[in-house]
């Protein structure tokens, strides 16, 4: 799996935008200085490192948005979203101000640093606010296209950058804000996946196919607005569904889909983060295996839907 590729794409994409659009102003919370070195050389007066003052950074960027700038705010997810919750709520969302928030270190990407650097619920927090759009691109192409197509709209945009890419190649025409990507057709099961776990979802489909189960696989990079029509259409056809994501169980993609179904019952499973803190350390892969975000667990539990 390709690590940090999307994070390295971020300054390249924003530099392309900023050269053409003088309203772009980048603020960082004492991270990513190296990858933004070229940006700082070319656009010296529209980049600022505010240090570890995340709530202040959000408030300042909201003020800049009010005056006509397009602020792009960037640091580690728990400090940017959880620590700055009140400032996002009151300074941006209450006043319906646009802007761009880009995080790294969501879920357990900083696997060696423990819970202080974990963020299990950033997507559910951000989608709960009014006037927001929420994106979880897990490839460089997705990030590049989604940011370029949305950066100047009227919403506060949140981009969650995962450390590990899924390494699946899409065509540019496949990527549209608010639209899911159907990777495979199927008739027996719908698999909905977001983020890095797409590779495991593809392998799950292949393994199920050996058992005669034809699964429809839909990849979701836009968490809000959700592609309701494609999701409902797929579930009505297959009558069963599975969701796979690196996010808390509460407020998950699985929760959103069940609300869409309006109390209609379908057999389903949600593979999410456990409903407790992760207390152990290790690599990204180590943690995935310990909490069951792996192919073996997906297959063992999914096959029981057909018993």
N, C-alpha and C positions, 0 to 999 in steps of 0.2 A: 504494500500500500504506500502511496506517495504521501509523505509527511510534510506539512507546512507549505505546500504548493499554493493553496488558496491565499494564505496570509501574504506570501510573496507577490501574488497577483494583485492584491489590494492596492498598493501604492502605484503600480503600473496603470491600473484602470483609473484611479482617481487623478493621476497626473494627466492622462489623456483628456479627461473631462475638464480639469482645472485650467488647462492651456486654452481651451475654447470658452469656458464659462468663468468669468472673473468673480462670480459670487461665491465660489467654493472657498471655504476656509477649514483647514484641518486642525483639530485639537487632539493631542494624545496625552494619556496619563502615565508618562514616564516609561513607555515601552515602544518597541518597533523603530527606534531611532535609526538603526542600521539600514533597514529596508526602505526607509523614507529619505535616505541621504540624497538620492538623485532628485527627489521632489523638492527638498530644501534648497538645492543649488539652483534649480530652475524657477522655483516660485517662492522666493525668500520671505516675502511679506504676508504670506497666507498659510503659515504653519506655526503652531505654538505648542510647546510642551509645558503643561500646567503642573506636572508632578502628580503626586498621589493625593489629589484634591478632587476626587470624582464628582461629588455633589456640586462643588463649585463649578467644575467644568460643564456640567449639564446646565446649570443656571446661566452661565456666561454664554453658552451656545444658543440657549433659548432667546437670550437678549439679542444676539447677533441675527438670529432668524427673524426676530421682530423688525429689525432694521433693513432686512432685504438680503442678507447673506444666506448661503446654504451651508450650514455647519455640518462637518463630518467629524464625529466624535469616536474615539477609539481607545479602548484598554481592555483589561481582563473582565470577563463576564460577571463574576460575583460582585466586583466593586462597581462596575458600570451599571448593572441592573438592580441588584438587591440593595447595595449600599445607597444608591441614588434613587431609590423608588419614589420618594416624596417629590424630588425635584422633577423627575420625568412626569409624574402625575400632575403637579400643579403648574410648573413652568412651561412645559410643552403641551400636554394633552388638554388641560383645562382651557388653554387659550387657542387650541387647535392650530399650533404652529408646526410647520414642516421642518424636517431635518433628517440626518442620517446617523444612525448609531451602528457601529461595527464592533463586534466583540470577538475575542479569542478566549480559549480556556473554558468553554461551556462544558456541561456534564462533568466528566472526570478526565478531560484532556491533560490537565496538569496532574497526572496520576501519581507522581512522586512527591507532591507537595501537600497532599491531604485536603481535608474538608474546607479549610479556609480558602482554597483556590478551586473548589468545586462549585458548580452552579447547575442544579438539577431542574430548575423550574423557570428559567429565563423566558422560554417561549410562551408558557402559559401566563406569566406576568405581563409580557408585552402585548399579547393578543387580547388581554382583558381591558386594556385602555382604549378609549374612544380615539378615533382619528389616527389609527396606526395600521401599518402593514408589516407583516413578519415573514422573513425569508430564512431558509436553512439550506443554502447552496453547498453541495459537497463535491464540487469540481470547479476548476478555474473558469471554464467556459460559462457555467451557470452564474457564477458570481459576476463575471464581467458583463454579461448580457442583462441580468436582472438589475444591477446597479445603474447601468447606462440608461435603461428604459424607465427607471422610476425615480432617479435622484432628485429631479426638479418638480415632482408632483406635490400635491397639497398635504400629503400625509407625513407623519413621523415614521420613518422606515427603520426596522431593526434587522440587521444581517448577522446571523450567528455563523461564524467561520469555524468549522471543525479542523482539528489538527491533521486528521487523516482523511485523504480523499478516497472516494469509492473507485476511482480509476475506470469508470465506464464512459465511453465516448458517445456523446450526443451530437446531433447536428444542430447548428444554430437555430434553424427554423423550429426545432422541437421545444425551445425554451421561451416561454411567455409568462409574464407575471400573472398569477392567479389561475394558471392552468397546470394540471398534472401531466405526466408523461406516461402513456401506456407502453410498457416495454414488451409485454407478451399478452396475447389473448388467451382466454381460458373459459371453461364452463362449470367447473366443479368447486372452485374456491377463489376468492379475491384476496390478494396480498397487497397491503398498502405499506409503503416504506418511506422513511425520510432520513436523509443524512448518510453517514458513512456505511450504515448497515445494508446498503443496497446490494453490495457484493454477496453478503450472506443470504439476502432474500432471493437473489438469482440462483444461488446454489441450492437453496431450499426448494425452489420450483423444479429444478432439474431432478432433485432426489425424489420429489413427490411424483414426477412424471414416470419414473421407473416403476411406481406402484399403480400406474394407470390413472393418476389424478392430474387433470389438466388445470393448472392454476393461472388466473389472470393476475399479472403483476403491474401495479401502478405506483410510480415514483412521484413523491410530492415534495417539491422544493419551496412552495409557497404555503405557509401555515395559515396566513390570514391575508387576503380572503381565500378561503378554502374552495377547491373546485367541487362544489356540492353535486352538480349534475353528473359528473363522471363517476363519482363515488357511489351515488345512489343507483345509477344505471348498472354498474358492475355488480353490486350486491344483490339487486333484484334478479339478476341473471344467475348468479352462482349460489345464492342462499346461505353462504358461509363466508366469513372473512377473518383475516389475521392482520394485526398491525405490528410493525417493528420500528422501534425508535430508541434513541438515547435521551430519554426525558423522563421526568417523574410520572408516576402512574396517574396522579391527580392532575387534571388539566391536560392530559395527553391527547395525541391524535386519536387514539381509540375512544376516549371520552367524547371528543367532538363528533366523531362518526356516529356513535350511538345516539347522540342528541339529534342528529340529522334524520335518523330513522323514525323518530317520533313514536317511541314505545312499541314499534313493531319488532318482534323477536327474531333474531337470526343467530345461529351458532357462531361463536366468535372467540378469539383469543387476543390478548394484548401483551406483547413483549416490550417491557419498559424497564426503567431503573426500579430497584426495589423501593418499597415505601419506608425506607430508613436510611440513615447515613452510611456511607462507605467508610469503614474504619481501617481498611488495610491499604497497603501500598504495593507498587509494582509498575510494570509497563501498562500501556493502554490495553494490549492484548491480554495481559494477566487479569486485569479487572473485568474485562468483557467475559472471560471464561468463568471467573468466580461468581459473577452475578447472573450468568445464564444467557448473555447476549452472544450466542454462538450457534453454529449450524446444528450441532447435535441436539441441543435443547429445543431449538425451533422445530426440528423434524419430529422428535419424540412426542412432543405435546400436540403438534398440528395433526399428526396421523390419527390421534385419538378422536378428532372431530368426526372421523369417518367410520368409527366403530359402531 
